[in-house]
Amino acid sequence: MSLVAPDPLRTVPLPLREQAGVRDRWLTERLLDVLPGLMDRTGIDLWIVVGREYNEDPVLATFLPATWLSARRRTILVLHRSDDGVTAAAVSRYPVGQFVPAWTPGASSGSDTQWAEVRRFVEQAAPERIGVDVSEHFGLADGLSHTEHRLLTEALGPWAERLVSAERLAIGWLETRLPEEIAVLHQLNRLVHDVVDQAFSAEIVTVGETTALDVAWWIRQRLHDLGVEPWFQPSVLLQRAGVPLLEEQGALLPAVPFDAVVEPGDLLHCDVGLSCLGLRTDNQRNAYVLRPGETAAPEGLRAAMRAANRLQELTLEALVPGRTGNEVLAAARVAAAAEGIDGEIYSHPIGYHGHGAGPAIGQWDEQSGVPGAGDYPVHPDTAYALELAVRRPVPEWDGQCVRLGLEEGIAVTGDGVEFLGGRQTEFVLIG
């Protein structure tokens, strides 16, 4: 797809009507080309996804047509794997996009006849394993509510004995990215970089007047004006010489107040994520406010940037399909320790959701591995937010330690790992 480029930014999203067409086309392609292989990989020949209006299973939302902003009443989708591919049927009062209608309710038909139709569909398909969205370790794969589970079990009768967790099928569906989706993620990540570069400039930051909070709200407003809403409130944090990091919950974090005025010599860090075309981004970038006479950030800060970039590289070297998230984390941490890099790795999948489906590669407070979510393997055709931080003393700050966080989008494909829209290797300079 093409994105129109205005001045001064390179990319903005398509108009909403065109976005809807793209999203529906992607869904058709995913149903035809992605889902059959996932069902084969996980050994599930019938997948039942159920949700009620405003209480949607997270998976259900990804099957709805782009013009549906929520489920309608009770929406039941039944996906059957056969020799001909996947039959995608909807047992719903209203037609559901590309799904074949499998129920024609009468004027007075209620949920009893709806569940009876599900039973009839199952009997005709005669599946060995019926997947439903229940999961202990992944919230995104645990969307079948208690009530819907009870009603489904009652409706299926003896067929309920064949119900199994669709955890790995649901995660596989949510995490797998089409080549065109990855291409769009490149553009969306570049858009974030452009917005942040503009925010971290003398055009927006008046040293001695502008606060970190002002910059954060400018970023949010700018994204809104561009038609790409953030999926979390952007944040901007300051670090400065003479204000050491503060220990909170076992972590060293910036201690400068979020509403402090930006001063010369400050280190600015932002965390920004946008939503567009049903996809998410998640980025962290850093800027330095030049002191009078300076033309670059102090060497101590630039050394911290180099260490953070090296930790990125070590993590990417460990990010091999087939390894679990915990194995990636362990390998990267061993390699970092061998090079004397002090930091944490807490990367996560990204796609339909910001903290997306797939293997957890550490958490800031779980550097020995994440039980459950960290035991899931890396698959190709997936995207991640490569998120990490290093700690390093800065000689120019009398040895005061800085915590430098970086976060960039990456894609794992059959050709290897690539950064989405590039990565930061030098500070944005303000002054």
N, C-alpha and C positions, 0 to 999 in steps of 0.2 A: 504494500500500500504506500501511498505518498502522503506526506504531511506538508502542509503549506508553510512556508518560511517567511515570517514578517521580520521587520527590523525592530529591535536589535537581536532578537532571539532566532535561532535557526529552526526550531520546530515548535509547532503547536498542534493540538489534536484536530481531527476532522470535526465538522459539524455533527451534532448529536444524531441526526437522521442517518448520516452516512456511517457513523460509528455503529449504529444498530445493525445495519446491513453487514458490516464486517464481523461483528460478534456472532450473528446468526450463521454466517458462512463458516466461521471457525468452529462453531458447535457441530454443524453438519460434518465437517471434515474430521473432527475428533470422534464423533460417533461411528463414522465409517472406517477410519484408519488407525485410531488409537485404542478405542475401547475393546475390540476383539482380542488384540494381543494381550491387553491387561487382564482380561477375563481368563485367557488361556494360562497366563503366567501365575495367576492366583488360584486357579482351579475352581472357579465359581461359574456355574452355567446359568444361574438366574439371580438377578440383583433387584431387590425391591427397595425403592427410596420413597419415603413418606414424610410429608410435612403439612402442617396447617398454616393458614394465613397468619403472618407475623410471628410464627414460631417454626420457621423453616429449618430443616436439616441444612447445614452449610453446603453439603454436596448438592442438595436439591436446587439451591439457588444457581448453581453453575449449569444446570440443565434447562433452566427456564429461558424462553425467548427474551431478547433484549428489551422488548417493550413491556415485559412483566417486571414490575418493581418488587413484587412479592408473590407468594403462592396465592391461589384462589381457593377459599374454603379448605377442604381436605384434598390435596393433590397427591396422587399415588402414581409413581412411575415404575414400570416393570421392564427390565432389560434382559432379554433371553439370548444366550449364545447358542447358535446352531451352525450347521455346515455352511449356511449361506451368509453368515456374518452375525450381526446383532439386531434382533427385532426390538425396537424401542417403542413401547406402548404406554399410553396414559389412561389410567382409570380415574377420570376426573370429570366433573360436571362441565368444565369448559375445555375447548381444544387447547393443547399445549404445544405450540410451535411445530417442530419437526416430528413429534411423537404421534404414532398412529392412535386414533381414538379407539379405546377398547371397552367403552361403556356408553350406552345411550340411555341416560336416566329419563324416566317419565316425570310428569309434573309433580308427583308426590313421592318420587323415589328419594330415599334417605340413605344413610350410611350403611344400613344393613345390606341393601342391594349392591352398594359399591364394594363392600368387602366380599360379598358372594361372587362378584365378578373377578376379584383377585383370586379367589379359590378356584374358579373355573379355569382361569388362565394357567395357574400352577398345575392343575390336573392335566391340562392338555400338553403342557411343556414337559411334565414328568422329570423335573431336574433332580440331580443327585445332591447338589449343594446349593442352598438358597442363601445368598448373602444379604445381611442387613447391617445397618450402620450403628454398631455398638463397639466400643473400644475403651480399654482401660487407660491407654497411654496417649492417645491422640484425640483431643477435643474435636477436631475437625472431622473425625471419622466416628463420632459418638452422637450423631444427630437424631437418632430414633428415640422419641420421647417415651416415657414409661407407659403412657396411655396408648399410644400408637402400637407399641410393642405388644401390649396385652390384647388389643383388638385384632392385630394381625395374627397372633398365636391362636386366638380363639377361632378366627375365620379359617385358618389353614387346617385345623384338626390334626389328623395324623401326619400331614405334611410338615407340621411344625418341628418334627423331629429332625428334619433336614436343614433347619436354620443354623447358620454359622456366621461368625463375625466377618464382615466385608472390610475389615480394617485396611488390609494391604491393597485391596482393590480401590477403595475410596482414596487412600493416600496416592496411589499410582495415578488415578484419574486427575486429582487435584494438582499434582506436582509436574506432570508431563507437559512440556511446551512444544507447540508446533514451530517449525522454522520461521514462519511469518510472525508468530508471537515474539520470538527471540529478536527478530529484526526490529520490531516495534519497541521492545524493551531497550535496545540500543538508543533509539531516538528519544525515548522518555527519560532515560538516564542522562543523556546529553542536555535535555531541557532543564533538569534539576541543576546540573553543573552551571548552566548559563544563568539561571535565576540566582544561585548562590554567589556566583562571581559578581553579578550586578549588586546583590545585597552587600557584599563585602567590597565596597568601593566608596570613594569619596563622594560619589553622587548620592549615596544613601546615608553613609556614616559621617556625621560631623563630629570630629574628635573633640571631646570636652562637653558635648551636648547630647549626642545620641546615646541611648541606653541599649544594652543587650536585648532587653525586652522589646524595644522599638524595632530592632532589626528582625526579631522573630515574627512580630506581627506584620512587618512589611512583607516578609517572605510568604506568609499565609495569604495576605491580600493579593499579592502578585500571582500566586498560583490560582486563586479563585478567579481573578480577572482573566487569566489565560484559559479558564475552563477545565482545569485539572485540580480537583479538590484534594487537599491533603487527607491522609487517612489517620493522622495523629497531629496534634498541635506541634508545629515546628519549635525547636528550642535553640537558643544561642547561649553559650556559657563562656565566661571569661576566666583566664588565668593571668596572673601578673606577678612580677618580682615583688617580694616582700609579703605575699599572702600565700603561705604554704597550703598544700592540699589538706583537706580535712577528712579524717577517717569516719566513714559512716557504714554501718552494717558490714564491717570487715573490708571495705573498699576505700581507696583514696580518691576523693572527688574534689573538683574545684570549689573553693570556699568564697570566691567573690560573689556578692549578691547578684541575682539575676536581673535586678533593676538598676545595677550600677552603671554609671556613665563610662563610656569607652575612653581610655586614656592612651597616650603614646606608650609603646612597649608592650601593650596587651596582646595576648594570644586569644583569638576568637575561635570557637568551635561550634558548628551547627549540626543538627540532626533533622533531616527533612525527608518526607516520603509523600508521593502523590498517587492518585488513582486515575486511571484512564483506560477505556476499552476493556474494563473488567480486570485489569492488571495493576500491580502495585510496584513501586520502587522504594528504596530505602538507602539513603546516602548520608555520610558524615564528611564534612570538609573543614579545613582550618585556614585561618588568616592571621597575619601579623600586622600590627599598627606600627609603622616606622617612627622611630624617634628622629628628632632633628639631626640631619647629617647622615642618617643611615640610608643605604640603598638596598639592603637585604636583611632578612631575619638573622639574629645572632647564630653563630656556628653551632652552639649547643642545641638550639631548637632545630636547626637543619639536620643535625645528627640524629635527633629523635625521629624526624620524618624518615630518614634513611632506614633507621631501625624498624619503623612501622612498615615501610615498604618491603623490607626483607622478611618480616614476619608474614606479610601477605604472600610473598613468593613461597615460603616454606609451607604455608598452609595449602597453597595451590598444588605444590608437588605431592602433598599427602592426599589430595582430594581425588582419589582414584575410584571409578565405578566398581562396585562390588564390595568395597570397604564400608563398614558401618560408620556412622557419625563419630562414635566413641573411638574407633580405630584411627580415623583421620585426626581427631583431636590429639590422641596420644602420640602419634607419629610426628605431628607438627610441633608439639611441646618438647619432645625429645630433641628434635633438630634445633629448636630455638635455644634450648638450654645449652646445647653444644656450642652455640655461637655467642653465648652470654647475653641473650636478649631477655629482658624482664618484661613480661606482659601477660595478657589474657586473650584467649580466642573464644568468641561466642557468636559464631556465624549461624545463619538460619536460612531455610528455604524461603523463597518468595515467588509469588505468582498471583493466583486469585486472591490471596490474603497476604498481608504484610509479613506477619510471622506465620509462614505458610506450612504446607504439608510436606513431610519428608524428614530426613534425619537431622536431629539437633547436633550441631558440632560445638559442644560446650555451651555453657551459660556463664555469665560473669561471676556467679557464685557457685558454679559447678565445673571446676577445672579438672576434676578427676573422671569426668564422664557423666552422662545424663541417663539414668536408668530408663528403659523403655524406649523413649523417643530417640535416644542416642544409639540404640541397637538396630535401628532400621538402616538398610544399605543405601549407598549412593547409586542412582541410576542415571544413564545418559538422557539427554533432552530435558534437562531440568535447569532451574535458575536459583541462585542463592544471593543473599546479601553477605558479602565477605566482611564480617564485622569483628574488630579486634582493637586492642589498645596496648601501648607500651608505656613504661615508666622509665624516666631517665633524668639524672641530675644535669642541670644547666650551669656550666661554669660562669657564664655572664650574669647569672642570677644568684651568685654566691653559693652555687651548689644546690640550690633549691630544686626539688624534683618536679617535673611536669608529667602529666598524663596526657598522651597524645592518642586520640581515638580516630580511626579511619573506618569507613564503611563504603563499599562499592558493590554494584551489581555485577555478577558473573554468570556465565552460562556454561554448563557442562554438556558437551555434545560428543559425537563420535570422533570429531577432529581434535578433541582436547578441551581445555578450559580457556575461556576468553573473557576479558573485561567488557562490560556493557557500557559503551559510551566513553571508554577510557578510564584512567584513574589519576588521582592527585599524587604528584611526586615533589611538588614545590609549594610553598605557602603562597596563598593569595596575599598580595601586599596592599595595605591601605595607607595612603599618605601622599 
